[in-house]
């Protein structure tokens, strides 16, 4: 019984990937360096369908958790508790960042998923808070 010997396929990060193809870069040129200033490097996962959505969603999730907490901690350390309570609503100005990412066409997809991550995280946090409050009020009721 003859068995075929499997040879490993070339990957996107394989340095010899372009060398065997006709018209590929010569030995003096790097296949990983972009040829034009605006091009992404060869190894960038621009073709993977879930790269931008996942990165945007988790960036939005981290954004909604870390930015208000850090802002509140810095305000409390710098100006005191009472003044920090007055200035805390200005954290909403930071929502300009994900909204601003939706405007240019190049970052629009990332910005949409970042806003989705911000909104989904806020809904989950508020929903859990309401559920816990409801449970505690009914338990003592």
N, C-alpha and C positions, 0 to 999 in steps of 0.2 A: 504494500500500500504506500503510495507516494504522498508525502505531506509537503505542503508548500511552506517555504521558509518566509516568515513575515519580516519585512524590512520596516524599520520605523519611518513613519511619514515625517516630512518636514513640518516644523511648527512655525508660528508667526515670529518667534523670537530666535529661531535658528540662524546663526550668522552665515551659514552656507546656503541659505535659502535662495538668495538672488544670484549666486555665483553660477549655478548650473543652467539658468534660464538664458535664452538668447536675448541679447540686448541689455543684459544686466550690467551692473557697475563693474568696472575693472578692479584689479587688486589694489590699486592706489586709492580708490574711492571707498568711503564707508557706506554700507547699505543701510545703516541705522540713522545717519545724519539726513535731515530733510534737505531737499534740493532748493526749495524756495522758502522764504522767510515765514510765509503764512501756513505752510503745510505742517501737519502733525507728524511726529516721528513714526517710523515704520511699526514700532511695537505698540502704539496706542490702540486701545480697543474701541475704535470709533464705529466698528461694524457690529459690535455685539448689541442685540436689541434691548438688553436690560441694564446696561452699564450706566447710562445717564439717568434713567428712572430710579434705580436703587441709590445712586449717589445723591440725587436731588432729594429723595424722600428722607434718607437718613441725615442729610445736612439740615433739612428743615426740622427734623425731630431734635437733633442736637441744638439747633438754633433756639427753638422755643423753650428748651430746658435750661440751657447754659446762659443765654444772654440776660433774661430777667433776674436770675439768681445772682449772677456776677454783678450786674448793675445795682441790685439792692444791697449786696454786701459792701460794694465800694461806697455807695452813698452813705450807708450807716457808719462806715469807718471814717468818712471824710467830714460829714456835716451833722451827725447825730441822728437819733432815732426819729424824733418828731419832724425834723426838716426832711428826712429821707422819705417819710410817709407822704409829704406834700409833693415831692419831686418824682416819686416812683411812676406815676402815670406817663411821664415823658419817655418811658421805655418803649411805648408804642411807636415812637419815631423810628425805631430800628426796623420796623416792618417795611420801611422804604427799600431795604436791601432786596428781599425776595420780590417785591412788586417791581423794583427797578430791573431785576433780571428778566422779567417777562416782556419788557419793552423791546430790547434788541432781538432781531431774529436768530442770531447766533446762540444766545443763551435762553431763548424762550422755552424750550422743552425742559431744561434744567430748572428754570424758575417756576414753571407750572408744578413740577413734582416737588419742588421745595415748598411752595405754598400748600400743596396737598399734605406734605409731612407736617407742616406747622399746624394746619387745621385739624388733621386727624389726631395729632398728639394733644391738642387743646381739647378736642371733644372727649377723648379718652380720660384725660385728667379731670375735666369737669364732671363727666359721667360717674367716675369712681367716687369723686368727692360727694356728689349728690346721693349716690347709693349708700355710702358710709354714713352720711348725715341722716338719711331716712332710717337706716337700720338702728342707729343710736337713739334717735327720737322715739321710734316704735318700741324699742327694748325697754326704755325707761317709762314709757307711756302708761 
